[in-house]
């Protein structure tokens, strides 16, 4: 479980994403699609598969340490 703030923005990737990608692969996609965004800045990035029946969320939060 994670909490998002009121200032958190949500970005939906257009097109199809291979959901087998891990955090590093999704980070690379974010850097190429949203070059002016900081992927580690606390925003949500959503990716979907070809059938559009599954989502993967990339979310980085420095404050949540277990």
Secondary structure, 3 states (H helix, E strand, C coil): CCCCCCCCCEEECCCCCCCCCCHHHHHHHHHHHCCCCCCCCCCEEEEECCCCCCEEEEECCCCCCC
